Amino acid sequence: MGSPKSLKRLPPVWHTAAVQAYVHSIDTVFLVAIPITFLAFLCAIALPEIKLRSTVGTKSGAHAKGSEGDDTTSSTAEAMMI
């Protein structure tokens, strides 16, 4: 029994029981997930805000230069080195 087609071939009493068991299990999953999600949301709100850097540079603050006019490549390379 792994597909809806095989479920339709069950006797009506078993079919009803199987469908009700499935509906009940999904109901339980959502009833458990709602409070867990709410707690996770509260924890996320309680986390302190950490400011991110607004520039990309090396640890010494100097910017590496690539070829002339190719600042995009050098910025990407710097970001990968950090």
PATOR-15733 format. One record per residue (C-alpha): x, y, z; residue in three letters. Coordinates in nm, 2 decimals, padded with zeros to 4 digits, always signed. Each point is the difference from the previous one (the first is absolute). Example, Ala and Ser with C-alpha at 12.3 -4.5 7.8 and 13.67 -1.06 7.14 Angstrom:
# PATOR-15733
+--------+--------+--------+-----+
:      x :      y :      z :   r :
+--------+--------+--------+-----+
: +01.23 : -00.45 : +00.78 : ALA :
: +00.14 : +00.34 : -00.07 : SER :
+--------+--------+--------+-----+
***
This chain:
# PATOR-15733
+--------+--------+--------+-----+
:      x :      y :      z :   r :
+--------+--------+--------+-----+
: +00.00 : +00.00 : +00.00 : MET :
: +00.20 : +00.29 : -00.12 : GLY :
: -00.22 : +00.19 : -00.24 : SER :
: -00.34 : +00.16 : -00.01 : PRO :
: -00.11 : -00.26 : -00.26 : LYS :
: +00.06 : -00.28 : +00.25 : SER :
: -00.18 : +00.19 : +00.27 : LEU :
: -00.31 : +00.02 : -00.23 : LYS :
: +00.00 : -00.38 : -00.03 : ARG :
: -00.04 : -00.05 : +00.38 : LEU :
: -00.34 : -00.10 : +00.14 : PRO :
: -00.20 : +00.31 : +00.10 : PRO :
: +00.05 : -00.05 : +00.37 : VAL :
: +00.38 : -00.03 : -00.03 : TRP :
: +00.01 : +00.29 : -00.25 : HIS :
: -00.18 : +00.23 : +00.24 : THR :
: +00.22 : -00.11 : +00.29 : ALA :
: +00.32 : +00.06 : -00.21 : ALA :
: -00.12 : +00.35 : -00.11 : VAL :
: -00.10 : +00.09 : +00.35 : GLN :
: +00.34 : -00.11 : +00.14 : ALA :
: +00.18 : +00.21 : -00.27 : TYR :
: -00.22 : +00.31 : +00.08 : VAL :
: +00.06 : -00.05 : +00.37 : HIS :
: +00.37 : -00.03 : -00.04 : SER :
: +00.02 : +00.32 : -00.21 : ILE :
: -00.21 : +00.18 : +00.25 : ASP :
: +00.24 : -00.11 : +00.28 : THR :
: +00.30 : +00.11 : -00.20 : VAL :
: -00.14 : +00.35 : -00.04 : PHE :
: -00.11 : +00.03 : +00.36 : LEU :
: +00.35 : -00.08 : +00.12 : VAL :
: +00.17 : +00.22 : -00.27 : ALA :
: -00.19 : +00.31 : +00.09 : ILE :
: +00.13 : +00.05 : +00.36 : PRO :
: +00.36 : -00.10 : -00.11 : ILE :
: -00.01 : +00.26 : -00.28 : THR :
: -00.13 : +00.26 : +00.24 : PHE :
: +00.28 : -00.07 : +00.25 : LEU :
: +00.26 : +00.01 : -00.29 : ALA :
: -00.15 : +00.34 : -00.10 : PHE :
: +00.03 : +00.14 : +00.35 : LEU :
: +00.36 : -00.13 : +00.02 : CYS :
: +00.08 : +00.17 : -00.33 : ALA :
: -00.14 : +00.33 : +00.12 : ILE :
: +00.21 : -00.02 : +00.32 : ALA :
: +00.33 : -00.04 : -00.19 : LEU :
: +00.22 : +00.31 : +00.01 : PRO :
: +00.05 : +00.19 : -00.32 : GLU :
: +00.35 : -00.04 : -00.13 : ILE :
: +00.11 : +00.27 : -00.25 : LYS :
: +00.16 : -00.13 : -00.31 : LEU :
: +00.29 : +00.16 : -00.18 : ARG :
: -00.09 : +00.25 : -00.27 : SER :
: +00.33 : -00.03 : -00.18 : THR :
: +00.22 : -00.28 : -00.13 : VAL :
: +00.37 : +00.01 : +00.08 : GLY :
: +00.29 : -00.18 : +00.13 : THR :
: +00.07 : -00.02 : +00.37 : LYS :
: +00.25 : +00.29 : -00.02 : SER :
: -00.26 : +00.21 : -00.18 : GLY :
: +00.19 : +00.03 : -00.33 : ALA :
: -00.18 : -00.10 : -00.31 : HIS :
: +00.17 : -00.22 : -00.26 : ALA :
: -00.02 : +00.12 : -00.35 : LYS :
: -00.04 : -00.22 : -00.30 : GLY :
: +00.05 : +00.10 : -00.35 : SER :
: -00.09 : +00.36 : -00.09 : GLU :
: -00.38 : +00.05 : -00.02 : GLY :
: -00.07 : -00.34 : +00.15 : ASP :
: -00.12 : +00.08 : +00.35 : ASP :
: -00.27 : -00.26 : -00.01 : THR :
: +00.25 : -00.29 : -00.02 : THR :
: +00.22 : +00.14 : +00.27 : SER :
: -00.30 : +00.05 : +00.24 : SER :
: -00.11 : -00.36 : -00.07 : THR :
: +00.35 : -00.13 : +00.06 : ALA :
: +00.03 : +00.20 : +00.33 : GLU :
: -00.33 : -00.13 : +00.12 : ALA :
: +00.11 : -00.36 : -00.07 : MET :
: +00.33 : +00.05 : +00.19 : MET :
: -00.17 : +00.13 : +00.32 : ILE :
+--------+--------+--------+-----+
***
